[in-house]
Amino acid sequence: MLQKPHFILYLIPIVAILVACGTPSKPVIIPNPEVQPPEATQLTNIPAISIVRHPMPVDYSLINPHPTSIPKYDPNSNNPFQFDFRSSDLVDLDLSKSMDVLQIADFDSKTQWPPSNKLPAGFSVQDTMEMGKDPGLGIRALHTLGISGKGVGIAIIDQTLLVDHQEYVNQIRVYEEAADVTGGWLRTSMHGPAVASIAVGKTVGVAPEADLYFIATGDCGGAADIESFDFSCLAKDVLRIIAINLGLPENRKIRVL
């Protein structure tokens, strides 16, 4: 779990999921207790779960294993990971005067921290992690009203997924990989699991009861930058999502891509 996502990347998908999951497709009907609930029959009509591969988790400990000093912030840099402490050993650092750094740093559950006297007063790793799990926008209040994405299919085309992650392992209906997922793209990424977690994660997600359909994609034939990207490969992934959707019952259709 990262300390914080890069918010701009995820705001539009969050809003899209809220609209899809918060707009009833049919009038609300008060159930008759003598009638079998629809949930008992929905699963019998939906195709079986299909997962083509279980990629291994990526090892972030090699990125910045044991920093010996605190890097300086460069406001002109385009690097979103200037303070990348994912799986880092920070035990020997004195961070007591570095609250400004920790507020924008990236870290995970494997980051090793210095003793409390070398951390800023009031800084709590656990509290920061928990705060980062809240999707915000009043979404958790919607969950208490029963708006949780149940019966809604969400399709994602992104980098390789850690399909066994506890946030969404029970939500995955389909995981497939496009033909360009080869070489280094076979490893799990940070981005795919982050997007899936924000969409359907059971503790961090906008729609924690939605169905997840995920197509992993690679570099679309070796594109080095967005200008040379061949979007025809993504078009094939979209067509695959459409084909999957055609095989779903009406009450479990994909409504967000």
N, C-alpha and C positions, 0 to 999 in steps of 0.2 A: 504494500500500500504506500503510495507516494504521499508526501506531506501535503502537497497541493497540486491540482492540475493546472495547466495553462488555460485560464478561464475562457479567453476569447475563442479558442478552438472548439469549445464544447457548448457555448451558450445557445447557438442556433439549434443544434440537435435537441437540447433540453426543451426549448420552447416547442419544437415540432412534436416531441413525444407528449408533452403536456396537452397540446391541442388534440392529438389523436386519442389519447387515453381519457381525456376529460369530456369529450363530446359523445354522449350516448348515441349509438346507431339505432336504437329502438326505444320505445317508451318503457319506463320503469314499471315492472309488474310485481306486485306483492305476491310472493310464492304461497301456494297452498301446501301446508305441511304434509298432506297425504299424497302429494304428487312427487315422484322421484325428481330430485334436483337435476338441472341440465348438466352440471359438472360431472355427474356420474356417467353420462353417455358421450360427452365431448371427446374424451381420450380414445374411445373405441373407434371413432371415425377419422382420427388424425393419423397421418403416416408415422411409422416407427422412427425413433431417434436415429439419426445417421451422422456419425463422426468418422471422417476418413483417416485421421491421424491424431495422436496425442503428443504434440511437440513438447520438448523438455523446456523447463524454465531457463531464462537467460541469466547469466552470472554477471551481476553488476560490480562485483568486488574487484574486478580488474581495471575498472575505469579510473578510480582515484583511491587506491587501496589504503594508503597511509599518509595523508597530507601532513607536511611538517610546518606549514604556515597557513594563515588565512588569506585567500586571494583578495585583491582589491576590486571593488565594483567599477566596471567601465560602463557609464551610461550611454556611450556611443556604440556599444557592441550589440550585434544581432544574435549573440549566443544566449539562448534561454537557460542554459545550464552553467552559468558562471560559478555558482556555488553548488556543485554536484557532489553531495555526500551520501549517495546511495551505496549502501553496504560498505561504507568507509570506516576505518578505525581512527576515531578522533580522540582517543583516550589521552594522548599526550598534549593536546591543544588546550590553551587557555581561552575559552570563549566567553568569559565573564563580562566582557565589554563589547560583545558582538551581537547584541539583540537585533540590530538592523540587518545583519547578515542572515541570521537564523530565520527571520521573518520572510525572506525571499529564497532561502535555500531549499534544495530538494534532498530528501532523505527517505529512508524506508525502515522497515522493522528490523533489518539486519545491521543498521548503523550502530556502531559502538561509541558511546558517549563518555566524556570525561566526568569526574566526580562532580557533585552538585556545587561545590565551592568554585568550580571553574566554568560554571554555567551562569547566564544572567539571572538576576533575582526575578522571580515570577515566571520564568520560562519552564514549562512542563512539556516533555516530549509526548507523553501520553495524551495530555489535553489538546495539544496541537494536532496530533493524529486524529483524535475524535472529532475535532472541529472541521478537519479536512474531509471527513466522511459525510458531512451534512450537505446535501445538494443545494440547499438554499431556496430562494424564491417562494417560500411557504409550501414547498412540495410535501414535506412530512405531514403538514396539516391536512393536505388533500388525501394522503394515505389513510388517515383516521376516518375519513368520510367514505372510504371504500373505493376511491379512485386510485387504483394501483396497477392498471394495465392488464388486468385479468381478461383473457380471451383475445388480447391484441397481439399480433405478430409484429416484431421489429426486426428488420433486416439491416445488416451492417456489412459493408465492403471495406476492409481495412487490412492492416498488417497482421502477420501470423498470430494466432490466439493461443493462450495458455488455457486449454479447454477445461482443465480440472480445477480451475480456481474456485475457491469456496463461494465467491460473490455471485457467480452465475452458473455454476455447474448444473444446477437443477432447472435452469431456464433454457438451456441449449436444446433445440430441436434438430438443427442441421449445422454441421461444420464441414465446409469443403474448401479446397485449395485450388486456385487457378493454375494454369500451366506454367506461369512465370514464377511460381514459388519454388525456386531452386537455389542451390548454393547457400549464401549467407541468409537468404530470406526464409530458409527452413527453420531458423531459430525463432523463438518467440520474441515479440517486441514489447516495448513499453506502451506504445500507442493503442494497439488493438485491445489489450486487456483493459486499459483505462477507459476507452470509449464504451466497451461492453459493460463495464462496471457502472459507469454513470447512467447508461441506458436501463439496465435490468438488474443491477446488483442488489442483493437482498438487504444490505445495510446501507449502501450509498446510492442506490439507483433511483431514477425518476419513476420507473415503472417496474417495481420488483417482482411482479407476478406476470409480466408479459413473456411471450415466447420469443426466443432468440434464434434467428437464422443468420449465419455468419459465413461470408465468402472471403477467404484470405487471398490477398493479391501481392505481387512482388513489384518489380521495377518496369513492368510493361515493355520488355524487350531491351532493357539496358539504358533507359532514359537517365541522363545525368542531371537534368534540371527540368523545371516545369515547362520551359519553352520547347523542349524536344520530347515531351511526354506523348506517348501514343494512347489516346483515350479510347481507341477501339477495343482495347483489352478490357477496360472498365465497362464498356457497352456490352460486351459478352457476359460479364458478371451480372449486370442488370437484367439481361435477358434470362439468365439462369434463375435469378430471384423470381422473375415473372413466371417462369415454368414451374418452380416450386409452389408458388402461390396458387396456381391453377389446380393443384392437387390437394389443396386444403379445404376443409369444410367451411361453409359460410360464416360460422360462429368463431372461427379461428384464423381468419385471413390476416395477411401482412398489411398493416396500415401505415407503417413508417419505414422509410428506406434512408 
